[in-house]
Amino acid sequence: MISNAKAQGLNQTYVMAYGTLINLLKLPDEIIWGITRPFKEKAYQAKVKAFKDESKLKTSNLTCEEKCFDDLRILSFGRKRMIPDSGKNLLSFLNERKDFADHIQRTVGYCWGHSSVSRNFNYLAYFEPALRLEDESFYKKKIKSIMRGNAEVIPGFSNLREFSSDEEIKKLLKDEVVWKWADKALRLRSIGASLKGFKGLMKKKELLSFLSEVKEKLSVNHTPKIFFSNLKKPGFIHVVNVYNVIEEKDMVKLCILDNHQYEDQQRNCGVFVSIKLDGSENFYDGWDKSKRQLEGFVGQFGFTPEDDVEILKFQKENTKMCLKRCGK
């Protein structure tokens, strides 16, 4: 462990109230977001096109700098990390009450925060176990920086599982999960995700369009962060990262990096959302098995508001980090 500091307990009511207040104060940011988002989406699509064009070219015998692609090819290592089979790139704690019992008394889950922390670290953290360990304040700054979307070197650790297993770092990461949930789930831009569930079962045409977009994102090293709603309780949504799509005769499986399951359950697409291609039924057994007495039927699907924009920043940061490391 890097220190013996005691964890400061959090109060969920305070987190929700403070998060709501802060996000109301960020209303000007939301307006700017709404104005600039079409331009950022256009920039993202340009990167997708560049990936498809440039990936056809030979990449052998390139110099270090030439391998620092200024398109989504640079994210291939992050895309591979998001496959949970080895377990080494998963957080050491789940989005479960027992995992947060020493940290916060909670009544809701923090899936949006947990999924965000997982994806940011897998795309932006450069673990360097040969470098010496630093103190807690050093790692706190690194964690904050990564969650702001910056690529960072993490000395003294081999991977995310090892990093998040350190007791003091685990407390810092749990804090980040809670506050990222408050920042993202309580934002005005996220209201649409909660309200979409009230539309009932997703129409076949819209569902097939969603699946097509998921597959395109995965093909360009983008692990999409999605939400889906509970059909019987439409205001209840779950946020996860999708790392693969398996097509079967009359259905599709969305393989998800689920923040409620351990790695032995997640290997080889062990946790998934099943979607019937005729649009008649979508099912997530994680709800069916939960203690919340929820049925597992899914109504609506969508991408989180920040999904594409974050990936665009990840690309820029990884290209910059690549060039920096080439200069060693």
Secondary structure, DSSP 8 states (H G I E B T S, - for coil): ---------EEHHHHHHHHHHHHHHTHHHHHHHHHHHHHHHHHHHHHHHHHHHHTTS--TT--TGGGS-SSGGGGHHHHHHT-TTSSTTS-SS-SSHHHHTTTEE-SS--HHHHHHHHHHHHHHEEEETTS----HHHHHHHHHHHHTT--EEEET-SSHHHHHHSHHHHHHHHHHHHHHHHHHHTSGGGHHHHHHGGG-S--HHHHHHHHHHHHHHHHTT---EEEEEESSSTT-EEEEEEEEEEE-SSEEEEEEE-TTS-HHHHTTT-SEEEEETTSS-EEEHHHHTSTT----BEEEEEE-TTHHHHHHHHHHHHHHHHHHHHT-
